[in-house]
Amino acid sequence: MIRTALTHHMPHTLREAGDLLGGLDGTTAVLGGGTMLVPAMGRGERTYDHVVDLRRLGLSGVTSTADEVELGAMTTYSAVLAADVDGPANLLKRLAAGITGGPQLRNQGTVGGSASYANPSSDVPAALVATGARLSLHGANGVREVTAAQFFRDAFETVLAGDEIVTKIRIPKNDARTGYFKLKLSESSWPIATGAAVAAHTDGRLTQATVTLGGVCATPVTVDVTECVDERGVLTVSDREWAELIEQHLEDPWDDELAPASYRQQVAGVVARRAWEETIQDGEQ
């Protein structure tokens, strides 16, 4: 139960939402799926004067064209699972199938909400960066678009201005295979580290190999591993060489109550390798 007084706003248009966020006095929270915000407010960990609820803005759904897959920011994990997508966007289906919290969270949590919260240990940020996603941001002054790599600035910090919300997420289509792996303490815990791998192909040949790590640093870290695999995607370096390459990109490992920075640094190579091995299995299906 939320015990503090607040005003609940439910705009019907994006313009109304932008004007509200840009003009309200006092502290304001944006409500998407609410899986993080509502429990935190119920526990008294966060208090706000205003809550702007996005549920009437029509920001859910998955559409696919010849060039890209577009997700409304309020699209739930369950909707992602039910969507018919291929290429890099298939990575989101892998992610959604194993989201922490099971069916309850899959039915309520949203992709755009998770991105906006920017928890380093969330599944979504690294997956969006790995797929080359672009996010549309709507505010009082109109719309702008940023890449997922630009969107995440720090732990729990994005480039969103105070009057902006994420409205759409676009993922390009191409001939790519994907892999996903995450390490967590238990079924109900946040991930300690995630790996989102993409094997890009041109004319049937592997042209670029990347693994994007989440949870290991404050923001997702992408490592180009093209020189470490052959044209079939099989590793051509030792486990030690692979781990050393990954660790070179971890300048400031993330530390929280789940795991110390030193542990995340130690497991990053294994998480990345297992994610990459999933791309090989993806090609064999």
PELIN-V376375 format. One record per residue. RES is the residue in one small letter. PHI is phi in whole degrees, -180 to 180 (NA if undefined). Layout:
((RES	PHI) (RES	PHI))
This chain:
((m	NA) (i	-88) (r	-99) (t	-98) (a	-75) (l	-155) (t	-109) (h	-97) (h	-116) (m	-130) (p	-66) (h	-102) (t	-134) (l	-64) (r	-62) (e	-62) (a	-63) (g	-63) (d	-66) (l	-62) (l	-65) (g	-85) (g	-118) (l	-74) (d	-91) (g	94) (t	-78) (t	-133) (a	-120) (v	-101) (l	-105) (g	-104) (g	-74) (g	81) (t	-70) (m	-104) (l	-65) (v	-63) (p	-61) (a	-65) (m	-70) (g	-64) (r	-82) (g	80) (e	-76) (r	-137) (t	-131) (y	-139) (d	-85) (h	-138) (v	-127) (v	-102) (d	-93) (l	-94) (r	-70) (r	-102) (l	-92) (g	66) (l	-99) (s	-114) (g	119) (v	-124) (t	-125) (s	-132) (t	-119) (a	-67) (d	-108) (e	-158) (v	-112) (e	-116) (l	-116) (g	-68) (a	-62) (m	-92) (t	-67) (t	-82) (y	-62) (s	-64) (a	-67) (v	-63) (l	-62) (a	-82) (a	-78) (d	-97) (v	-130) (d	-144) (g	69) (p	-56) (a	-62) (n	-63) (l	-60) (l	-67) (k	-69) (r	-60) (l	-62) (a	-63) (a	-64) (g	-116) (i	-62) (t	-63) (g	114) (g	70) (p	-55) (q	-61) (l	-73) (r	-64) (n	-80) (q	-113) (g	-68) (t	-119) (v	-65) (g	-66) (g	-66) (s	-64) (a	-61) (s	-67) (y	-71) (a	57) (n	-70) (p	-54) (s	-89) (s	-75) (d	-70) (v	-69) (p	-53) (a	-65) (a	-66) (l	-67) (v	-64) (a	-61) (t	-85) (g	72) (a	-66) (r	-120) (l	-113) (s	-92) (l	-114) (h	-113) (g	-138) (a	-61) (n	-98) (g	118) (v	-117) (r	-136) (e	-126) (v	-133) (t	-78) (a	-62) (a	-63) (q	-80) (f	-66) (f	-90) (r	-98) (d	-165) (a	-60) (f	58) (e	-139) (t	-126) (v	-85) (l	-60) (a	-76) (g	-62) (d	-104) (e	-108) (i	-133) (v	-78) (t	-110) (k	-140) (i	-129) (r	-115) (i	-120) (p	-66) (k	-96) (n	-162) (d	-83) (a	-131) (r	-107) (t	-127) (g	-145) (y	-144) (f	-148) (k	-138) (l	-112) (k	-145) (l	-70) (s	-154) (e	-60) (s	-96) (s	-93) (w	-67) (p	-64) (i	-79) (a	-155) (t	-129) (g	-130) (a	-119) (a	-106) (v	-133) (a	-109) (a	-85) (h	-125) (t	-132) (d	55) (g	81) (r	-109) (l	-67) (t	-113) (q	-154) (a	-128) (t	-135) (v	-130) (t	-109) (l	-98) (g	-118) (g	81) (v	-85) (c	-128) (a	-62) (t	-128) (p	-59) (v	-120) (t	-102) (v	-118) (d	-82) (v	-114) (t	-56) (e	-75) (c	-102) (v	-132) (d	-91) (e	-68) (r	-91) (g	95) (v	-79) (l	-62) (t	-112) (v	-120) (s	-73) (d	-58) (r	-67) (e	-64) (w	-61) (a	-61) (e	-64) (l	-63) (i	-63) (e	-64) (q	-62) (h	-95) (l	-103) (e	-71) (d	-144) (p	-57) (w	-78) (d	-130) (d	-153) (e	-69) (l	-73) (a	-165) (p	-74) (a	-58) (s	-63) (y	-69) (r	-59) (q	-64) (q	-69) (v	-92) (a	-58) (g	-64) (v	-67) (v	-61) (a	-64) (r	-66) (r	-67) (a	-64) (w	-65) (e	-61) (e	-66) (t	-66) (i	-67) (q	-64) (d	-61) (g	-74) (e	-89) (q	-76))
